[in-house]
Amino acid sequence: MKQTKSIFDQLYIFEMANSHQGSVEHGIDIIHAMSKIARKHNVKGAVKLQYRNLDTFVHPDYKQRKDVNHIPRFMSTRLGFDEFTQLVNAVREEGMVTMSTPFDEDGVEWCMDQGIDIIKIASCSALDWPLLAEAAKTNKPLIISTGGKTLSDIDKIYNFFTHKGCEFAFLHCVAEYPAPAEHLQLDFIDRLKRRYPTVPIGYSGHEDPDDNSVAMMAVAKGAKILERHVGLPTDKITLNAYSMNPEQAEKWVQAAENARLMCTMKKEDDKYISQEEIDSLNSLMRGVYINKAIKKGQEINREDVFFAMPCHEKQMNSGEFYDGMIASKDYAVNEEVHEKKKITEISLVRSVIHDAKGMLYEAGIYLGDSFEVELSHHYGMQHFRQTGAIIISIINREYCKKLLIVLPGQKHPMHAHKVKEETFQLLYGDLDVVLEGREITMKPGDIQTVLRGEKHSFTSTHGAIFEEVSTTHVKSDSYYMDEKISKLDPIERKTILRNW
C-alpha cells in the first residue's frame, strides 16, 4: 500500500456539512473565514463538503416527510452539482485542500468530476460496501471515520482498502452530537496506531467547541489529522452545540499547534459504543428496498433492489446486501427488505482470518510472503471460536517453526505428539497451558517445552500469539484425548489456506 504522508500529516479539516445553510454565498463566507485561520497559523487546512444526490438518496415516499431524522434538513439545505463546484473552486482559490464526504455513488462521481483531493467516508457509511467499492475505484486518498465501529469492523475496513491498494487514514470518532467527555476514549488512538502501524490515525471531534484540551490530548496521542464542524453565525443563523465559529476554530488550531510543539509523537480496553451513537448512525444508513415485485422463493439480486434512507429497525441495510438471497415473502415495489444476513463457512473463515491478522498487526509481527495457514477446527468451523487454533507454518525442514494464534476465549484440546518435541514462546497476549495436569500461566517472553508423549492443551482469555519451535512436523502426529476428535480424518478438522 502506497503512503503519501504529505496529504495527511498535520491536516486540519474544517467540516462545513450543512453549515452552508443551502446558500453558496454563505458557504463561500465560511471558506474565507477558515482560510484566514489556516494562513495565519501556516497550517494545512481542508474544507470538507457533503454530497448526496437527494433525487435518489432519499426514498420517494419520504422526501416530504417532516418526522424522519435528517431528511427535512437535507432537503431544505439542498445544493446541486454546479453549486457545490463553486464551493470547491473557492476552496482551491484559497490554497486549501478540497475534500468531500459522499454518501452515495453519485456523490463519489461528483468528487471525481470536481477533482476533489481527498474523499472522506463517514462513520455511518463505513460498512456500506457498495459505497466503499466505488470509493476504492477512485484511487483518491481516503479518510475513514470509525465512530460506532468495533475493532472487528475496523479490521474488515482495513483489509478491504488494503487489498484494493488504497491510500487511506482512519479517524477515531465518537458519533454523538455533542459527544460527552466520558465517552471520548482518546486511548483508542493508541490502539489504532499499534494495530495499523502503516495507517495515519487522526481524530474527529464533536465535543464542546470551547474545550480545546481534547485536541491537545489527541495530538499528544499521535493524531495526524484533526477534524471539527465549523460554521459562521449571523443574525439569522445560530450554530449547533458541536460546531465552532471562526474565533473558536482559531483557538482550536492554536491549541493543537501548541500541543505539537510540546509533544513528541510516540490498559487496552474494548471500545465502548453507546446506544445513542448506534442510533445516531443507524438514522443515516441506507436501507435495502425492492424496485420490482418479487415473489416468495424468488432470488433477489442487485438489479432487483435500490439503497435509500431511511433504514428501519430489523431492515437489511446496504452493507448487508448480497446477491442471490431467497425471498422469504412476497415483496411489492418500494417495500423494505427483511431477510437474514448470509452466514457461510467462507464468511466464518474470513471473519477469523481478519481477527487473526488484526492481532498480528497490533503485535507488530510480520510474516513475509512464504507461509501456510491452517485452521484447526476440531468440532467444526461453526465452533472454531470456542475450540481450535490458527497455525502458521513458517519453516518445516530438519527443524520447524510455526506461529500459533489463539483467539480470545479459544481453547486447543488436550493432545500429545509421539514424534516431535516442541517449545513455545509467548510473543503477545496471555496463554494458559495445561501440561501433564500442571497449570502454567505464561506471559510474553515466557518459554515452555513440551516433550514427546506429554499431554497438553492451551487456552487464552484475551488472545495470544506464540512461536512454536520443534523438530520436523509430521502429519498425523497429533493424538487427541477426545475420541470424537481422534476418529476424525485430519481433512475433516483442518482448513488449509495458501494465501490470505
C-alpha positions in Angstrom: 0.0 0.0 0.0 1.4 3.4 -1.0 1.6 6.1 1.6 1.6 9.8 0.8 2.4 11.4 4.1 2.1 14.9 2.8 -1.6 14.8 2.2 -2.4 13.5 5.8 0.3 14.8 8.1 -0.9 17.7 10.3 -4.1 18.2 8.4 -6.9 20.3 9.8 -10.3 19.5 8.4 -13.0 22.2 8.6 -16.2 20.3 8.2 -18.8 22.5 6.6 -21.6 19.9 6.4 -25.0 21.8 6.3 -23.5 24.9 7.8 -23.7 26.5 4.3 -27.5 26.7 5.1 -28.2 25.8 1.4 -26.5 29.1 0.3 -23.4 29.2 -1.9 -22.7 32.7 -0.7 -22.8 31.7 2.9 -20.6 28.7 2.2 -18.0 30.9 0.5 -18.0 33.2 3.5 -17.2 30.1 5.7 -14.4 29.1 3.4 -12.9 32.6 3.5 -13.0 32.6 7.3 -11.3 29.2 7.6 -8.6 30.1 5.0 -7.6 33.1 7.1 -7.1 30.8 10.1 -5.0 28.4 8.0 -2.8 31.1 6.6 -2.3 32.9 9.9 -1.1 29.7 11.6 0.6 28.3 8.5 -1.2 25.0 8.7 -2.6 22.7 6.0 -6.3 23.2 6.0 -9.1 21.3 4.2 -12.7 22.4 3.9 -15.0 19.4 3.7 -18.4 19.3 2.0 -21.1 16.6 2.0 -22.5 15.1 -1.2 -25.8 13.3 -1.7 -28.0 13.1 -4.8 -31.2 13.7 -3.0 -33.2 12.6 -6.0 -32.2 9.0 -5.2 -30.6 9.1 -1.8 -34.0 9.6 0.0 -36.8 7.1 -0.7 -39.5 8.7 -2.8 -42.2 8.2 -0.1 -40.1 10.1 2.5 -38.9 13.2 0.7 -41.7 15.4 2.0 -41.9 13.8 5.4 -41.1 16.0 8.4 -41.0 13.2 11.0 -37.8 11.4 9.9 -34.4 12.4 11.3 -32.1 14.4 9.0 -34.3 14.3 5.8 -36.0 17.7 6.3 -32.6 19.3 6.9 -31.1 17.7 3.9 -34.0 18.8 1.7 -34.0 22.3 3.0 -30.3 23.0 2.5 -30.0 21.2 -0.8 -27.3 22.3 -3.3 -26.7 20.9 -6.8 -23.6 19.8 -8.5 -22.9 23.2 -10.1 -23.4 25.0 -6.8 -21.0 22.6 -5.0 -18.5 23.1 -7.8 -18.5 26.9 -6.9 -17.6 26.0 -3.3 -14.8 23.6 -4.4 -13.4 26.3 -6.6 -13.5 28.8 -3.7 -11.5 26.3 -1.5 -8.9 25.9 -4.3 -8.6 29.6 -4.8 -7.8 30.0 -1.0 -5.0 27.4 -1.4 -6.7 24.8 0.8 -7.2 21.0 0.3 -10.5 20.1 -1.3 -12.4 17.4 0.4 -15.9 15.8 0.4 -17.9 13.1 2.1 -20.1 11.3 -0.5 -23.0 9.3 1.0 -23.9 7.6 -2.3 -22.4 6.5 -5.5 -23.4 9.7 -7.3 -21.5 11.7 -4.7 -18.4 9.7 -5.5 -18.8 10.6 -9.2 -19.2 14.3 -8.2 -15.9 14.1 -6.3 -14.2 12.7 -9.4 -15.7 15.2 -11.8 -14.6 18.1 -9.5 -11.1 16.6 -8.9 -11.6 16.5 -5.1 -8.2 15.9 -3.3 -9.5 13.7 -0.5 -12.6 11.6 -0.2 -13.9 11.1 3.3 -16.1 8.1 4.4 -18.4 9.0 7.2 -18.9 6.7 10.2 -22.4 5.9 9.2 -21.1 4.7 5.8 -18.0 2.8 6.9 -19.7 -0.6 6.4 -21.6 0.5 3.3 -19.8 -1.9 1.0 -21.4 -0.8 -2.3 -20.3 2.8 -1.5 -16.8 1.7 -0.3 -16.3 -0.3 -3.5 -17.0 2.9 -5.6 -14.7 5.0 -3.4 -11.9 2.4 -3.7 -12.0 2.6 -7.5 -11.2 6.3 -7.5 -7.5 6.0 -6.4 -8.0 9.1 -4.3 -6.6 9.3 -0.8 -9.4 8.2 1.6 -10.1 9.1 5.2 -12.5 6.8 7.1 -14.2 7.7 10.3 -14.6 4.9 12.8 -17.4 6.1 15.0 -19.6 3.3 16.3 -17.3 0.6 14.8 -15.8 -2.3 16.8 -12.2 -3.4 16.3 -13.6 -6.3 14.2 -15.4 -3.8 12.0 -12.3 -1.7 11.6 -10.2 -4.8 10.7 -12.7 -5.6 7.9 -12.4 -2.0 6.6 -8.6 -2.1 6.9 -8.4 -5.4 5.0 -10.8 -4.2 2.3 -8.9 -1.0 1.4 -5.5 -2.7 1.8 -6.5 -5.4 -0.7 -7.7 -2.7 -3.0 -4.3 -0.9 -2.8 -5.8 2.3 -1.5 -4.0 5.1 0.4 -6.1 5.8 3.5 -6.3 7.0 7.0 -8.5 6.3 10.0 -10.1 8.9 12.2 -11.1 8.0 15.8 -14.5 9.4 16.2 -17.4 9.3 18.8 -20.5 9.8 16.8 -22.6 11.6 19.4 -23.5 15.2 18.8 -22.3 16.7 21.1 -20.0 14.0 22.5 -19.7 13.9 26.3 -16.2 13.9 27.8 -16.7 10.5 29.4 -17.2 8.8 26.0 -14.3 10.2 24.1 -11.9 7.3 24.7 -8.8 9.0 23.4 -6.7 6.0 24.4 -8.3 4.3 21.4 -6.0 6.4 19.2 -3.0 4.5 20.7 -4.6 1.2 19.9 -5.3 2.1 16.3 -1.7 3.2 15.9 -0.4 -0.1 17.2 -2.9 -2.2 15.3 -2.4 -0.4 11.9 1.1 1.0 12.2 1.3 1.9 8.5 -2.0 3.9 8.5 -2.2 7.5 9.6 -4.5 8.0 12.5 -6.5 11.1 13.3 -9.3 12.4 15.5 -12.7 13.8 14.6 -14.2 15.8 17.5 -17.8 16.6 18.4 -17.1 17.8 22.0 -17.8 21.3 23.4 -16.3 23.8 20.9 -14.7 25.8 23.7 -12.8 22.7 25.1 -9.5 22.7 23.3 -7.9 20.3 25.8 -9.3 17.4 23.8 -7.5 18.5 20.6 -4.3 18.9 22.5 -4.6 15.4 24.0 -5.4 13.9 20.6 -2.2 15.4 19.2 -0.3 14.1 22.2 -1.7 10.6 21.4 -0.2 11.0 17.9 -3.2 12.1 15.8 -2.0 13.2 12.4 -5.4 14.7 11.4 -7.9 16.8 13.3 -11.4 17.5 12.2 -14.2 19.7 13.6 -17.6 21.1 12.4 -17.4 24.8 11.6 -19.9 27.5 10.7 -20.4 31.2 10.6 -23.2 32.6 12.8 -25.2 35.6 11.6 -28.3 37.5 12.8 -30.4 34.7 11.4 -28.1 31.7 11.8 -27.2 30.0 15.1 -24.7 27.2 15.3 -25.4 23.9 16.9 -23.8 22.7 20.1 -20.8 20.9 18.4 -19.9 23.4 15.7 -17.2 26.1 16.0 -17.4 29.7 15.0 -14.3 31.2 13.4 -13.0 32.5 16.8 -13.3 29.1 18.4 -11.8 27.4 15.3 -8.7 29.6 15.5 -8.3 28.8 19.2 -8.6 25.1 18.3 -5.9 25.3 15.7 -3.7 27.3 18.0 -4.1 24.8 20.9 -3.3 21.9 18.6 -0.2 23.6 17.3 0.9 24.3 20.8 0.5 20.6 21.6 2.6 19.7 18.6 5.4 21.9 20.0 5.1 20.4 23.4 4.8 16.7 22.5 6.9 14.1 20.8 4.6 11.7 19.0 5.4 8.3 20.4 -4.8 -0.6 30.0 -6.1 -1.5 26.4 -9.9 -1.8 26.8 -12.6 -2.8 24.3 -14.1 0.1 22.6 -17.3 1.4 24.1 -20.1 2.2 21.7 -23.2 3.8 23.3 -26.7 3.1 22.2 -27.0 6.9 21.4 -24.1 6.6 19.0 -25.6 3.5 17.3 -29.0 5.2 17.0 -27.3 8.3 15.5 -25.5 6.3 12.9 -28.4 4.0 12.1 -30.5 7.1 11.3 -28.1 7.9 8.5 -27.7 4.4 7.0 -29.3 3.3 3.7 -31.8 0.5 3.8 -32.4 -2.1 1.0 -35.7 -1.6 -0.9 -37.3 -3.6 -3.7 -37.6 -1.9 -7.1 -39.9 -4.5 -8.7 -42.4 -7.1 -7.5 -40.7 -10.2 -6.1 -42.4 -13.5 -5.2 -41.7 -15.7 -2.2 -38.9 -18.2 -3.0 -37.5 -16.0 -5.8 -33.9 -14.9 -5.9 -33.2 -11.2 -5.0 -30.2 -9.8 -6.9 -28.6 -6.4 -7.2 -30.8 -5.3 -10.1 -33.9 -6.0 -8.0 -33.1 -3.5 -5.2 -32.1 0.0 -4.5 -30.5 1.6 -1.5 -32.0 4.6 0.2 -32.7 6.4 3.5 -34.2 5.6 6.0 -33.1 2.2 7.2 -35.7 0.9 9.7 -35.1 -1.4 12.6 -34.6 -5.0 11.5 -34.4 -3.9 7.9 -31.5 -5.1 5.8 -29.0 -2.2 5.3 -26.9 -1.7 2.2 -23.8 -3.2 3.7 -25.6 -6.5 4.5 -27.0 -7.0 1.0 -25.8 -10.0 -1.1 -26.8 -11.3 -4.5 -28.9 -14.5 -4.6 -30.8 -14.3 -1.4 -34.1 -16.0 -1.4 -37.2 -14.0 -0.7 -39.0 -15.3 2.4 -42.2 -13.5 1.4 -43.8 -11.6 -1.5 -42.4 -8.1 -1.9 -44.1 -5.1 -3.5 -42.3 -2.2 -5.3 -40.6 0.2 -2.8 -41.0 -2.3 0.1 -38.2 -2.6 2.6 -36.3 -5.9 2.6 -36.3 -8.1 5.7 -34.1 -11.1 5.1 -31.4 -12.8 7.3 -27.8 -12.0 6.9 -25.8 -14.6 5.0 -23.6 -16.8 7.2 -21.5 -19.3 5.3 -18.4 -21.3 6.2 -16.4 -19.0 3.9 -17.7 -16.0 5.9 -16.8 -17.7 9.2 -13.3 -18.4 7.8 -12.9 -14.8 6.6 -14.1 -13.5 10.0 -11.5 -15.4 12.0 -8.7 -14.6 9.5 -9.5 -10.9 9.8 -9.3 -11.2 13.6 -6.0 -13.1 13.4 -4.5 -10.6 11.0 -5.6 -7.8 13.3 -3.8 -9.4 16.2 -0.7 -9.8 14.2 -0.9 -6.1 13.2 -1.3 -5.0 16.8 1.5 -7.2 18.0 3.8 -5.9 15.2 4.5 -9.4 13.9 5.2 -9.6 10.1 5.1 -12.9 8.3 6.7 -12.2 5.0 5.4 -13.9 1.8 6.1 -17.6 2.3 3.9 -19.4 4.8 1.0 -21.8 5.1 -2.1 -21.2 7.3 -4.0 -24.0 8.9 -7.3 -23.5 10.7 -7.6 -26.3 13.2 -11.3 -26.7 13.9 -11.8 -29.9 16.0 -15.5 -29.7 16.4 -16.3 -27.9 13.1 -15.8 -24.4 11.8 -19.0 -23.2 13.4 -17.4 -23.9 16.8 -13.9 -22.6 15.9 -14.0 -19.6 18.2 -14.5 -21.9 21.1 -12.2 -24.7 20.1 -9.3 -24.6 17.8 -6.3 -22.5 16.8 -4.7 -20.8 13.7 -1.4 -22.4 12.9 1.0 -20.7 10.6 3.9 -22.8 9.3 7.0 -20.8 8.5 9.7 -23.4 8.2 9.5 -27.2 8.2 12.8 -28.9 7.5 15.0 -30.7 10.0 13.6 -28.1 12.4 10.2 -26.5 12.3 9.0 -23.0 13.2 5.3 -22.1 13.5 3.2 -19.2 14.8 0.1 -20.2 16.7 -2.8 -17.7 17.1 -5.3 -18.3 19.8 -8.4 -16.1 19.7 -9.9 -14.6 22.8 -11.7 -17.4 24.8 -10.5 -20.1 22.4 -9.1 -23.5 23.7 -7.0 -26.1 21.9 -7.9 -29.5 23.3 -5.7 -32.0 25.1 -3.3 -33.9 22.8 0.2 -35.3 22.6 2.9 -36.0 19.9 4.9 -39.1 19.6 7.5 -37.9 17.0 8.1 -34.3 17.7 9.3 -32.2 20.7 8.2 -28.6 20.8 9.0 -25.4 22.6 6.5 -22.5 23.0 7.5 -18.8 23.4 4.7 -16.4 24.1 5.0 -13.3 21.9 1.8 -11.5 22.6 -1.2 -11.7 24.9 -1.9 -14.3 27.6 -1.7 -18.1 27.5 -2.6 -20.8 30.0 -1.1 -24.2 29.3 -2.1 -27.5 30.9 0.9 -29.9 30.7 0.6 -33.3 32.2 -2.0 -32.0 34.7 0.1 -28.9 35.7 -1.4 -25.5 35.0 1.1 -23.0 33.7 0.3 -19.3 33.1 2.6 -17.7 30.6 3.3 -14.0 30.0 5.0 -12.5 26.9 8.6 -13.8 26.7 8.0 -17.0 28.7 9.2 -20.3 27.3 7.7 -23.8 27.8 9.0 -27.0 26.4 6.6 -30.0 25.7 8.4 -33.3 25.5 7.3 -36.3 23.3 4.3 -38.0 24.7 3.4 -35.2 27.1 -0.3 -34.4 27.2 -1.0 -30.7 26.8 -3.7 -28.2 26.0 -3.8 -24.4 26.0 -6.2 -21.5 26.1 -6.3 -17.7 26.2 -8.5 -15.2 27.8 -7.7 -12.1 25.7 -6.0 -13.8 22.8 -2.4 -14.9 22.2 0.3 -15.3 19.6 3.1 -17.7 20.4 6.0 -19.2 18.5 6.4 -23.0 18.3 9.9 -24.3 17.5 10.1 -28.0 17.2 11.7 -31.0 15.4 10.2 -31.6 12.0 6.4 -31.6 11.8 5.0 -34.9 10.8 1.4 -35.2 9.6 -0.9 -37.3 11.8 1.4 -36.9 14.8 -1.2 -35.3 17.0 -3.1 -37.7 19.2 -6.2 -36.3 20.9 -7.7 -37.5 24.1 -11.2 -36.8 23.0 -12.3 -39.8 20.9 -14.7 -37.6 18.8 -11.6 -35.8 17.5 -9.3 -38.8 17.2 -11.8 -40.6 15.0 -11.9 -37.7 12.5 -9.8 -37.7 9.4 -7.4 -34.8 9.6 -9.1 -33.3 6.5 -12.3 -33.0 8.5 -10.7 -30.9 11.2 -8.4 -28.7 9.2 -8.7 -26.0 6.6 -5.5 -25.1 4.8 -5.0 -21.6 3.2 -2.2 -20.9 0.8 -3.0 -17.2 0.6 -4.9 -14.9 3.0 
